[in-house]
Each structure stands twice: as C-alpha cells, then as structure tokens.
Amino acid sequence: MTTIEKDETYIAGTYGRFPLEIESGKGSIALGTDGKSYVDMGAGIAVNTFGYADDVMNAAVAAQLSKVQHTSNLYYSEPCALLAEALVKRSGMRKVFFGNSGAEANECAIKTARKWGAEHKGAGANVIVTLLSSVHGRTVTTLSATGQEVFHKHFDPFTPGFRYVTANDVAALESALDEKVAAVMVEFVQGEGGVNVLDPAFVRRLFELKKERNFLVIADEVQTGNGRTGKYFAYEHYGVTPDLVTTAKGLGGGLPIGACLFAESTASVLGKGDHGSTFGGNPAVCAGALTVVERIDDALLAEVTQKGEYIKKRLEGAAGVRSVSGMGLMLGVETLPDAKKVVARCLQKGVLFLTAKSKVRMLPALNVSYPLIDRAIDILLDAIKEEL
Ligand SMILES: *Cc1c(COP(=O)(O)O)cnc(C)c1O
C-alpha cells in the first residue's frame, strides 16, 4: 500500500488532506514524494517559524536530546526555565505555564480565569465571554469557548460558562459584561475564522470596560504570537496589556508546545496542585523553542512587517482579488473565485496555501525569501485568473 492508502486505512478519518505527501524540506521549500518541490506558504499552520530543517533549531534540539529527552515536572530542568525567562522578558508578563498545544494553553487560561473570578468577584463569577468566529481549540471546553455554531454539534454536553458576542460590536460586548463575567477571551486577529483584525476602537473600549467592571482579558495568541503579525504578540499593536496570554503554534518552530503567560494580575492565581502536564515543558522542545524566541528580534519583526506590506501591495487591486486582510505574515485574500479551488490549483502549480472561511490564507515562515514570495504570488494570481 502507498502512504496515502495506509493513512486512509489506519488513521481516523478526521482530516480532509490535500493529495500531497511531504517527504522533506528546507526553509520554505517542501519536497513531495511526487519528486516536485513546493513553496510552502502555510508553514504547517503558522508552526514552522523558520521553515523546514532549520539548522539552528535542529542543533539545539539534538544537543538537548543527547543529554535529557524528558524529565517529569517533579524535577527542575534548565531549558524550560530559560525559555520561560525569555518569554517573560520578551512580553512583560510575569510567569509561564507550559503545555503541549494551543488548546491546552487555553484550558490553563480558562482555569485561571475561573479561579480568579471566584476569588475576586465571588462564587459564580465564572463566565468567559468570547467572540463569534473565534477558534480556541478542540477539547470539549475550548470547543465550547469557540464562538461558532458548527463546532457545537455531536459532542454534548459542552462545558457551560461561555457567552459569545460579535467581534467589533461594542454594544453587544457591553451588554454581555455582567457581574458573572470573569474574563473576555479574544484573538486580536482571528485566524481560522477568516483573518479578521479586531477594530482598535473595540479593543480600546474592551480595556476601558475592564477597568470599570473588573474582569480579565485573555489574549489567544496561539496563531498570532511569536512574530507572526510583525510584533512579538499581536496585542502589542493595540498598546494594551492582557492578563493572560496563550501561545503555541509558532513557539516550538515545528515541535509541540503551548504556553500560558500570566501578567502581574494573574501570576499567583494558580498554586501547587492546581494544574499540571506530564509532557509540558519538554526539555528538547524548550531548547528548540528558545532558539526561535531569541531570533524573533526587532530586525526580524520589521522584516515580517515589510514582507506583509509587499504581499498586500502585489495583491491589492489585482484581477480577481476582492480584498486582503491581516497583519505581517498572517494574511487572508478574499478572491472572486472559490478560495478552495484557487488553493487546489496553486498546489498543482507548486505552491501550498491554506484557506480560512472564504479566503485564501497565508502564514509563511517568518524568514521566507522575497524570490519565493514572488514565485508564490505569481502563481496565486495565475490560479485566480484561471478560476475566474
Ligand atoms: C490553532 C489554534 C488553537 C488550537 O491549537 P491546537 O494546538 O490545535 O490545540 C487555539 N486558538 C487559536 C487562535 C488557534 O489558531
């Protein structure tokens, strides 16, 4: 059997995969078992921050693997402490909890918000307000947090305690914020929901209301974090400081890790025994992630911004392009023809894009080169024309 046949025989049928088996890669080039090379404009889904087979990260991971590949969280371990220090220094947050995925990072933030609500506002102050079109994860609780009806099927009963408001609807936000609300959780740029950037006015009002009505703000930076939007975290574009920040995808440069960052306001909410993870803070993954965080410096962030602006300029006003949304290297392209058909055609032509709702989505490695960007955009524009 081929890999595809084996996959379809033995792997649970939860994924709709593209007809491509990736065998190896270097930087932003993926090599298929079909012998063709592809420009990867998805980087996993915003995961491979420095592309495939990154030498710096691989060296750090290999060195750590040959020392200790795992210790339980009953012992101290240097890579984990160094990564936490780097994240705290980069963000101005105070403490970090490590898990293994975005959903776990959000579970940690949700638990923290609930305990904070009970301690600061009284029993029953456990409601978390989230936005429609959000995505917060696939566990039963993070699915419940996800503000999309399509995700609220099949798996009843869902975790209670979530309330949804339309993004950028200030009036709806204000009326959702009663004394039972412990936190509001937002993606500053919604990813899977369609690459929707939150209005600065909405964010400003959210933080004013936070002062008036005393609740936490959780920034879900699972996708937007780690340089993706041209700042280390997307909330920095708005000049605000959340109480909890979750991140995952790009942090490990391709290896599984999730982190919940606590601001001063939440740094001591969780105590011994309140939370844990067997695999969380894996030393080899943390050693690799440290090389990722250290390289996302101001020069790289400026480059991310410039590349994003360059891509926008090339696409805006082009035939078949309705609009381009997003920031930095997190972009969504509303195309006149069906986005899924455009993306399928791009794959045939040697470029990997993603979709988000009705848009073509791109989340390339932060170090993607201009010649590869040009190749990808040329092919995207050709594919759009052919589908028109
Ligand atoms: C991907 C994503 C998640 C879930 O992350 P997993 O690692 O798949 O659990 C949560 N929030 C946002 C904003 C995401 O993009």
The ligand as a Gaussian input file, in Angstrom:
#p B3LYP/6-31G(d) Opt

LIG

0 1
 C       -4.794000      26.538000      16.327000
 C       -5.454000      27.376000      17.347000
 C       -5.843000      26.852000      18.589000
 C       -5.715000      25.384000      18.920000
 O       -4.390000      24.959000      18.944000
 P       -4.032000      23.392000      18.998000
 O       -2.536000      23.384000      19.127000
 O       -4.515000      22.799000      17.716000
 O       -4.716000      22.833000      20.176000
 C       -6.368000      27.722000      19.519000
 N       -6.509000      29.039000      19.270000
 C       -6.159000      29.571000      18.079000
 C       -6.323000      31.042000      17.853000
 C       -5.616000      28.765000      17.083000
 O       -5.272000      29.295000      15.899000

